[in-house]
Amino acid sequence: MWDRRKKKSEKQIFLECHFNDIGHHLGQKKTVHRIQSKYYWLGIVKDVVDWIKVCETCQHAERNKNLARTVRPIKVDGPWDILAIEII
């Protein structure tokens, strides 16, 4: 492990490590692991958590994931109006 923070800010290091090679945003654990493989400073985990909380792309993805899990009732006029079968 080495510390090159004098040349790069911690935020720049986070941004480089938060995106994977194909442009996806990595989560907290993977981002911390990528940072810790090359850099060290006190409070890395807290900094990563704080930065991910304000990452617009991550927050948008999290909102969409939560919406997908929400059960939404379907309004029907009467019994047997809608019938669905899931075959797995």
N, CA, C and O atoms as a GROMACS GRO file, in nm:
protein
  352
    1MET      N    1   0.083  -0.117   0.000
    1MET     CA    2   0.000   0.000   0.000
    1MET      C    3   0.088   0.125   0.000
    1MET      O    4   0.194   0.127   0.063
    2TRP      N    5   0.044   0.226  -0.070
    2TRP     CA    6   0.120   0.350  -0.072
    2TRP      C    7   0.025   0.468  -0.072
    2TRP      O    8  -0.094   0.454  -0.101
    3ASP      N    9   0.077   0.580  -0.041
    3ASP     CA   10  -0.004   0.700  -0.027
    3ASP      C   11   0.049   0.808  -0.121
    3ASP      O   12   0.159   0.859  -0.103
    4ARG      N   13  -0.031   0.840  -0.223
    4ARG     CA   14   0.009   0.943  -0.319
    4ARG      C   15  -0.084   1.062  -0.312
    4ARG      O   16  -0.098   1.135  -0.411
    5ARG      N   17  -0.147   1.084  -0.200
    5ARG     CA   18  -0.248   1.188  -0.190
    5ARG      C   19  -0.192   1.327  -0.212
    5ARG      O   20  -0.268   1.419  -0.241
    6LYS      N   21  -0.063   1.345  -0.199
    6LYS     CA   22  -0.008   1.479  -0.219
    6LYS      C   23  -0.027   1.525  -0.363
    6LYS      O   24  -0.039   1.644  -0.389
    7LYS      N   25  -0.030   1.430  -0.456
    7LYS     CA   26  -0.048   1.465  -0.597
    7LYS      C   27  -0.196   1.463  -0.638
    7LYS      O   28  -0.234   1.533  -0.732
    8LYS      N   29  -0.278   1.386  -0.569
    8LYS     CA   30  -0.420   1.375  -0.602
    8LYS      C   31  -0.502   1.398  -0.476
    8LYS      O   32  -0.461   1.360  -0.366
    9SER      N   33  -0.616   1.459  -0.493
    9SER     CA   34  -0.704   1.476  -0.377
    9SER      C   35  -0.777   1.344  -0.351
    9SER      O   36  -0.788   1.260  -0.440
   10GLU      N   37  -0.825   1.328  -0.229
   10GLU     CA   38  -0.899   1.207  -0.194
   10GLU      C   39  -1.023   1.193  -0.281
   10GLU      O   40  -1.060   1.082  -0.319
   11LYS      N   41  -1.088   1.304  -0.313
   11LYS     CA   42  -1.208   1.300  -0.398
   11LYS      C   43  -1.173   1.251  -0.539
   11LYS      O   44  -1.249   1.174  -0.597
   12GLN      N   45  -1.060   1.295  -0.594
   12GLN     CA   46  -1.017   1.248  -0.726
   12GLN      C   47  -0.991   1.097  -0.723
   12GLN      O   48  -1.028   1.025  -0.815
   13ILE      N   49  -0.927   1.051  -0.617
   13ILE     CA   50  -0.899   0.908  -0.602
   13ILE      C   51  -1.031   0.831  -0.596
   13ILE      O   52  -1.045   0.728  -0.661
   14PHE      N   53  -1.127   0.881  -0.519
   14PHE     CA   54  -1.259   0.818  -0.510
   14PHE      C   55  -1.323   0.807  -0.648
   14PHE      O   56  -1.371   0.701  -0.686
   15LEU      N   57  -1.323   0.916  -0.722
   15LEU     CA   58  -1.388   0.916  -0.854
   15LEU      C   59  -1.323   0.816  -0.948
   15LEU      O   60  -1.392   0.750  -1.025
   16GLU      N   61  -1.191   0.803  -0.943
   16GLU     CA   62  -1.122   0.706  -1.027
   16GLU      C   63  -1.158   0.563  -0.988
   16GLU      O   64  -1.166   0.476  -1.075
   17CYS      N   65  -1.178   0.538  -0.860
   17CYS     CA   66  -1.203   0.402  -0.812
   17CYS      C   67  -1.351   0.367  -0.806
   17CYS      O   68  -1.386   0.249  -0.796
   18HIS      N   69  -1.439   0.464  -0.813
   18HIS     CA   70  -1.583   0.440  -0.802
   18HIS      C   71  -1.643   0.386  -0.931
   18HIS      O   72  -1.747   0.320  -0.928
   19PHE      N   73  -1.579   0.412  -1.043
   19PHE     CA   74  -1.629   0.365  -1.172
   19PHE      C   75  -1.547   0.244  -1.215
   19PHE      O   76  -1.424   0.244  -1.201
   20ASN      N   77  -1.616   0.140  -1.268
   20ASN     CA   78  -1.539   0.026  -1.318
   20ASN      C   79  -1.500   0.052  -1.463
   20ASN      O   80  -1.527   0.159  -1.517
   21ASP      N   81  -1.438  -0.046  -1.525
   21ASP     CA   82  -1.383  -0.027  -1.660
   21ASP      C   83  -1.488   0.000  -1.766
   21ASP      O   84  -1.459   0.060  -1.869
   22ILE      N   85  -1.613  -0.044  -1.742
   22ILE     CA   86  -1.717  -0.021  -1.842
   22ILE      C   87  -1.814   0.090  -1.801
   22ILE      O   88  -1.922   0.104  -1.859
   23GLY      N   89  -1.776   0.168  -1.701
   23GLY     CA   90  -1.853   0.286  -1.666
   23GLY      C   91  -1.957   0.270  -1.558
   23GLY      O   92  -2.024   0.367  -1.522
   24HIS      N   93  -1.973   0.149  -1.503
   24HIS     CA   94  -2.070   0.131  -1.396
   24HIS      C   95  -2.015   0.185  -1.264
   24HIS      O   96  -1.894   0.183  -1.241
   25HIS      N   97  -2.103   0.231  -1.181
   25HIS     CA   98  -2.064   0.281  -1.050
   25HIS      C   99  -2.056   0.163  -0.954
   25HIS      O  100  -2.150   0.085  -0.941
   26LEU      N  101  -1.943   0.150  -0.888
   26LEU     CA  102  -1.925   0.041  -0.793
   26LEU      C  103  -1.985   0.081  -0.659
   26LEU      O  104  -1.997   0.199  -0.627
   27GLY      N  105  -2.023  -0.019  -0.582
   27GLY     CA  106  -2.080   0.005  -0.450
   27GLY      C  107  -1.973   0.039  -0.348
   27GLY      O  108  -1.855   0.054  -0.380
   28GLN      N  109  -2.018   0.051  -0.224
   28GLN     CA  110  -1.929   0.093  -0.116
   28GLN      C  111  -1.812  -0.003  -0.097
   28GLN      O  112  -1.696   0.040  -0.093
   29LYS      N  113  -1.841  -0.132  -0.083
   29LYS     CA  114  -1.734  -0.229  -0.054
   29LYS      C  115  -1.630  -0.236  -0.165
   29LYS      O  116  -1.510  -0.234  -0.138
   30LYS      N  117  -1.676  -0.243  -0.289
   30LYS     CA  118  -1.582  -0.254  -0.401
   30LYS      C  119  -1.501  -0.126  -0.419
   30LYS      O  120  -1.382  -0.131  -0.451
   31THR      N  121  -1.565  -0.012  -0.398
   31THR     CA  122  -1.492   0.114  -0.409
   31THR      C  123  -1.385   0.124  -0.302
   31THR      O  124  -1.271   0.161  -0.331
   32VAL      N  125  -1.421   0.092  -0.177
   32VAL     CA  126  -1.323   0.096  -0.068
   32VAL      C  127  -1.208   0.000  -0.097
   32VAL      O  128  -1.092   0.035  -0.078
   33HIS      N  129  -1.240  -0.120  -0.144
   33HIS     CA  130  -1.136  -0.218  -0.175
   33HIS      C  131  -1.040  -0.167  -0.283
   33HIS      O  132  -0.919  -0.182  -0.271
   34ARG      N  133  -1.096  -0.106  -0.387
   34ARG     CA  134  -1.010  -0.054  -0.494
   34ARG      C  135  -0.921   0.059  -0.443
   34ARG      O  136  -0.804   0.068  -0.480
   35ILE      N  137  -0.976   0.146  -0.359
   35ILE     CA  138  -0.895   0.255  -0.304
   35ILE      C  139  -0.785   0.199  -0.216
   35ILE      O  140  -0.669   0.237  -0.228
   36GLN      N  141  -0.822   0.106  -0.125
   36GLN     CA  142  -0.725   0.054  -0.029
   36GLN      C  143  -0.617  -0.031  -0.095
   36GLN      O  144  -0.512  -0.054  -0.035
   37SER      N  145  -0.640  -0.077  -0.217
   37SER     CA  146  -0.535  -0.154  -0.285
   37SER      C  147  -0.418  -0.065  -0.329
   37SER      O  148  -0.310  -0.114  -0.358
   38LYS      N  149  -0.441   0.068  -0.333
   38LYS     CA  150  -0.335   0.160  -0.376
   38LYS      C  151  -0.310   0.275  -0.280
   38LYS      O  152  -0.199   0.330  -0.277
   39TYR      N  153  -0.411   0.313  -0.201
   39TYR     CA  154  -0.399   0.433  -0.120
   39TYR      C  155  -0.442   0.405   0.024
   39TYR      O  156  -0.506   0.304   0.053
   40TYR      N  157  -0.404   0.495   0.112
   40TYR     CA  158  -0.448   0.487   0.250
   40TYR      C  159  -0.461   0.627   0.308
   40TYR      O  160  -0.373   0.712   0.289
   41TRP      N  161  -0.569   0.651   0.377
   41TRP     CA  162  -0.582   0.768   0.462
   41TRP      C  163  -0.686   0.734   0.569
   41TRP      O  164  -0.770   0.647   0.549
   42LEU      N  165  -0.678   0.802   0.680
   42LEU     CA  166  -0.773   0.777   0.789
   42LEU      C  167  -0.913   0.818   0.746
   42LEU      O  168  -0.932   0.927   0.691
   43GLY      N  169  -1.010   0.732   0.769
   43GLY     CA  170  -1.149   0.764   0.738
   43GLY      C  171  -1.189   0.733   0.595
   43GLY      O  172  -1.284   0.793   0.545
   44ILE      N  173  -1.120   0.641   0.528
   44ILE     CA  174  -1.155   0.606   0.389
   44ILE      C  175  -1.300   0.562   0.380
   44ILE      O  176  -1.375   0.610   0.295
   45VAL      N  177  -1.341   0.469   0.467
   45VAL     CA  178  -1.476   0.413   0.458
   45VAL      C  179  -1.581   0.523   0.476
   45VAL      O  180  -1.677   0.529   0.400
   46LYS      N  181  -1.564   0.608   0.575
   46LYS     CA  182  -1.660   0.717   0.598
   46LYS      C  183  -1.666   0.810   0.477
   46LYS      O  184  -1.774   0.852   0.436
   47ASP      N  185  -1.550   0.843   0.422
   47ASP     CA  186  -1.548   0.931   0.304
   47ASP      C  187  -1.622   0.867   0.188
   47ASP      O  188  -1.702   0.934   0.121
   48VAL      N  189  -1.597   0.739   0.162
   48VAL     CA  190  -1.664   0.670   0.050
   48VAL      C  191  -1.815   0.668   0.072
   48VAL      O  192  -1.891   0.696  -0.020
   49VAL      N  193  -1.859   0.634   0.193
   49VAL     CA  194  -2.003   0.632   0.223
   49VAL      C  195  -2.063   0.770   0.198
   49VAL      O  196  -2.169   0.781   0.136
   50ASP      N  197  -1.997   0.874   0.245
   50ASP     CA  198  -2.049   1.011   0.226
   50ASP      C  199  -2.055   1.049   0.079
   50ASP      O  200  -2.153   1.110   0.035
   51TRP      N  201  -1.952   1.014   0.002
   51TRP     CA  202  -1.950   1.050  -0.141
   51TRP      C  203  -2.054   0.972  -0.220
   51TRP      O  204  -2.116   1.026  -0.311
   52ILE      N  205  -2.074   0.844  -0.186
   52ILE     CA  206  -2.175   0.765  -0.256
   52ILE      C  207  -2.314   0.820  -0.226
   52ILE      O  208  -2.402   0.816  -0.312
   53LYS      N  209  -2.336   0.870  -0.105
   53LYS     CA  210  -2.466   0.928  -0.069
   53LYS      C  211  -2.501   1.049  -0.156
   53LYS      O  212  -2.619   1.077  -0.177
   54VAL      N  213  -2.401   1.120  -0.206
   54VAL     CA  214  -2.428   1.238  -0.289
   54VAL      C  215  -2.402   1.213  -0.438
   54VAL      O  216  -2.411   1.305  -0.518
   55CYS      N  217  -2.369   1.090  -0.474
   55CYS     CA  218  -2.349   1.055  -0.616
   55CYS      C  219  -2.487   1.046  -0.681
   55CYS      O  220  -2.566   0.957  -0.649
   56GLU      N  221  -2.516   1.137  -0.773
   56GLU     CA  222  -2.648   1.143  -0.835
   56GLU      C  223  -2.683   1.014  -0.908
   56GLU      O  224  -2.797   0.968  -0.900
   57THR      N  225  -2.588   0.956  -0.980
   57THR     CA  226  -2.614   0.833  -1.054
   57THR      C  227  -2.650   0.719  -0.960
   57THR      O  228  -2.743   0.644  -0.987
   58CYS      N  229  -2.576   0.706  -0.850
   58CYS     CA  230  -2.603   0.598  -0.754
   58CYS      C  231  -2.739   0.618  -0.687
   58CYS      O  232  -2.813   0.522  -0.668
   59GLN      N  233  -2.771   0.741  -0.651
   59GLN     CA  234  -2.898   0.767  -0.584
   59GLN      C  235  -3.015   0.744  -0.679
   59GLN      O  236  -3.120   0.694  -0.638
   60HIS      N  237  -2.999   0.780  -0.805
   60HIS     CA  238  -3.104   0.756  -0.905
   60HIS      C  239  -3.126   0.606  -0.922
   60HIS      O  240  -3.240   0.560  -0.928
   61ALA      N  241  -3.018   0.529  -0.930
   61ALA     CA  242  -3.028   0.384  -0.945
   61ALA      C  243  -3.094   0.322  -0.822
   61ALA      O  244  -3.175   0.230  -0.835
   62GLU      N  245  -3.060   0.370  -0.704
   62GLU     CA  246  -3.118   0.317  -0.579
   62GLU      C  247  -3.268   0.346  -0.574
   62GLU      O  248  -3.346   0.260  -0.533
   63ARG      N  249  -3.309   0.467  -0.614
   63ARG     CA  250  -3.452   0.500  -0.616
   63ARG      C  251  -3.527   0.408  -0.712
   63ARG      O  252  -3.635   0.359  -0.679
   64ASN      N  253  -3.470   0.384  -0.831
   64ASN     CA  254  -3.535   0.297  -0.928
   64ASN      C  255  -3.545   0.154  -0.876
   64ASN      O  256  -3.645   0.087  -0.899
   65LYS      N  257  -3.441   0.108  -0.806
   65LYS     CA  258  -3.442  -0.027  -0.751
   65LYS      C  259  -3.552  -0.038  -0.645
   65LYS      O  260  -3.622  -0.140  -0.640
   66ASN      N  261  -3.567   0.064  -0.563
   66ASN     CA  262  -3.671   0.062  -0.459
   66ASN      C  263  -3.811   0.070  -0.519
   66ASN      O  264  -3.903   0.006  -0.468
   67LEU      N  265  -3.828   0.146  -0.626
   67LEU     CA  266  -3.959   0.154  -0.692
   67LEU      C  267  -3.998   0.019  -0.751
   67LEU      O  268  -4.115  -0.019  -0.748
   68ALA      N  269  -3.902  -0.053  -0.806
   68ALA     CA  270  -3.930  -0.183  -0.865
   68ALA      C  271  -3.980  -0.282  -0.760
   68ALA      O  272  -4.057  -0.372  -0.792
   69ARG      N  273  -3.936  -0.266  -0.636
   69ARG     CA  274  -3.976  -0.358  -0.529
   69ARG      C  275  -4.112  -0.322  -0.468
   69ARG      O  276  -4.169  -0.402  -0.396
   70THR      N  277  -4.162  -0.204  -0.496
   70THR     CA  278  -4.288  -0.160  -0.437
   70THR      C  279  -4.405  -0.231  -0.505
   70THR      O  280  -4.415  -0.232  -0.627
   71VAL      N  281  -4.492  -0.290  -0.424
   71VAL     CA  282  -4.611  -0.356  -0.477
   71VAL      C  283  -4.717  -0.249  -0.500
   71VAL      O  284  -4.751  -0.172  -0.410
   72ARG      N  285  -4.768  -0.247  -0.621
   72ARG     CA  286  -4.870  -0.148  -0.655
   72ARG      C  287  -5.002  -0.222  -0.684
   72ARG      O  288  -5.005  -0.311  -0.769
   73PRO      N  289  -5.108  -0.187  -0.614
   73PRO     CA  290  -5.236  -0.255  -0.639
   73PRO      C  291  -5.293  -0.219  -0.776
   73PRO      O  292  -5.273  -0.109  -0.827
   74ILE      N  293  -5.364  -0.314  -0.834
   74ILE     CA  294  -5.429  -0.294  -0.963
   74ILE      C  295  -5.578  -0.277  -0.937
   74ILE      O  296  -5.640  -0.360  -0.871
   75LYS      N  297  -5.636  -0.170  -0.989
   75LYS     CA  298  -5.779  -0.147  -0.970
   75LYS      C  299  -5.857  -0.230  -1.072
   75LYS      O  300  -5.827  -0.229  -1.192
   76VAL      N  301  -5.956  -0.301  -1.022
   76VAL     CA  302  -6.042  -0.381  -1.110
   76VAL      C  303  -6.188  -0.349  -1.078
   76VAL      O  304  -6.220  -0.299  -0.970
   77ASP      N  305  -6.276  -0.377  -1.175
   77ASP     CA  306  -6.418  -0.348  -1.156
   77ASP      C  307  -6.490  -0.456  -1.075
   77ASP      O  308  -6.586  -0.427  -1.004
   78GLY      N  309  -6.444  -0.579  -1.086
   78GLY     CA  310  -6.512  -0.687  -1.014
   78GLY      C  311  -6.426  -0.811  -1.008
   78GLY      O  312  -6.315  -0.814  -1.061
   79PRO      N  313  -6.478  -0.916  -0.943
   79PRO     CA  314  -6.404  -1.042  -0.932
   79PRO      C  315  -6.374  -1.101  -1.070
   79PRO      O  316  -6.454  -1.089  -1.162
   80TRP      N  317  -6.260  -1.162  -1.082
   80TRP     CA  318  -6.213  -1.228  -1.203
   80TRP      C  319  -6.196  -1.133  -1.321
   80TRP      O  320  -6.193  -1.176  -1.436
   81ASP      N  321  -6.187  -1.004  -1.293
   81ASP     CA  322  -6.167  -0.906  -1.400
   81ASP      C  323  -6.028  -0.922  -1.462
   81ASP      O  324  -6.011  -0.912  -1.583
   82ILE      N  325  -5.931  -0.946  -1.377
   82ILE     CA  326  -5.794  -0.969  -1.425
   82ILE      C  327  -5.746  -1.099  -1.363
   82ILE      O  328  -5.760  -1.120  -1.243
   83LEU      N  329  -5.689  -1.186  -1.445
   83LEU     CA  330  -5.635  -1.312  -1.397
   83LEU      C  331  -5.497  -1.330  -1.458
   83LEU      O  332  -5.480  -1.315  -1.579
   84ALA      N  333  -5.400  -1.362  -1.376
   84ALA     CA  334  -5.264  -1.382  -1.426
   84ALA      C  335  -5.205  -1.507  -1.361
   84ALA      O  336  -5.232  -1.537  -1.245
   85ILE      N  337  -5.123  -1.577  -1.437
   85ILE     CA  338  -5.054  -1.695  -1.387
   85ILE      C  339  -4.907  -1.680  -1.420
   85ILE      O  340  -4.871  -1.649  -1.534
   86GLU      N  341  -4.822  -1.702  -1.321
   86GLU     CA  342  -4.678  -1.701  -1.344
   86GLU      C  343  -4.628  -1.844  -1.347
   86GLU      O  344  -4.649  -1.919  -1.252
   87ILE      N  345  -4.565  -1.881  -1.455
   87ILE     CA  346  -4.508  -2.015  -1.467
   87ILE      C  347  -4.357  -2.002  -1.460
   87ILE      O  348  -4.295  -1.931  -1.538
   88ILE      N  349  -4.301  -2.073  -1.363
   88ILE     CA  350  -4.155  -2.066  -1.346
   88ILE      C  351  -4.095  -2.200  -1.381
   88ILE      O  352  -3.974  -2.217  -1.373
   0.00000   0.00000   0.00000
